[in-house]
Amino acid sequence: MIELQGIVQTYLGPTGPVEALRGVNLKVPRGGIFGVIGRSGAGKSSLVRTINLLNRPVAGQVRVDGQELTQLAEPALRAARRDIGMIFQHFNLLDSRTVFGNVALPLELAGVPSAEIGRRVDSLLDLVGLSALRDRHPAHISGGQKQRVGIARALACKPKVLLSDEATSALDPETTRAILGLLRQINRDFGLTIVLITHQMQVIKQVADQVAVIDAGRIVEQGAVIDVFTRPAHETTRSLIDEILPQALPDSVLARIRGFMAAHPADQGCLLRLAFAGDDADRPLLSDVIRRFGLDLNIVHGQIDEIQGRPFGSLAVHVRGAAERIAAAVAHLRGAGVLVREQELGHA
């Protein structure tokens, strides 16, 4: 649906050119919610604004629904942009217009007849739950309601793609959950492809199907959200995930295990970190390991969460028993799809 190839984007900074995007390659499949996450300054807003050429890259190609946007003349590009809606962090509403008037604006600019504008805007306001506020001005509605107006406006021209640039970062947690739920509903009901830019892993966890991690203008990791959460390969990804699923064990847990091992030098065992997701979380794997290999297992730390109804999590397990049996148990768990690594006790 969306394909970026070799995208380079530079800006003029106070000391010279700044390279915001460095040869970005990205494919966004049709009909899903694709998250792009990174820290401030990583290049994520530059990336999303490249998709509709609000920021034209200095090199590379941008294809949306099979159309090469960078080759289009200005009139054709304006027409192509009608297929790409966008919602913004700070809403970008016109204070002089009512809720109805803000949603109607892109339809007026596209030359849609007034009767059709009225029907379409009323339908969109009903969709986002703002019919009762149609005649209010932005100054008299809440931040969450403003963002709903922004979403309705972005949908006015019936786009195929919806770009969301930090659309929830100015909202409180409860309103954020409501807005993300609305985006998921729109995705389901209309089959709309959504590209969602954020710096919050909680947002990715709640709503995205796939995610790309951007760092210093480069895509450093991407894949299905549940795979990236349970098997993060890049340090930036691990750091971002740590905000909602800490990767490091508390010092108190490590101290407790060190103390046990010091007191039982002949039966120290080892500390294993287990990561699992999906169907693996519902299987009695640990009880099976105890029965099958005759080991003593003690869960010393753990966290379980869900991604769109699919469980994922991590456990720290102190295992005691014969070394060959522990090795066989580790192989058994890995064969069952569990990510297993031995925890060094000197650091997390």
Beta strands, then each sheet from edge to edge (+ up, - down):
strand 1: 2-13
strand 2: 16-28
strand 3: 33-37
strand 4: 59-64
strand 5: 67-68
strand 6: 84-88
strand 7: 161-165
strand 8: 193-198
strand 9: 210-215
strand 10: 218-224
strand 11: 270-277
strand 12: 296-307
strand 13: 310-320
strand 14: 339-342
sheet 1: 2+ 1- 4+ 5-
sheet 2: 6+ 7+ 8+ 3+ 9+ 10-
sheet 3: 12+ 13- 11+ 14-
end
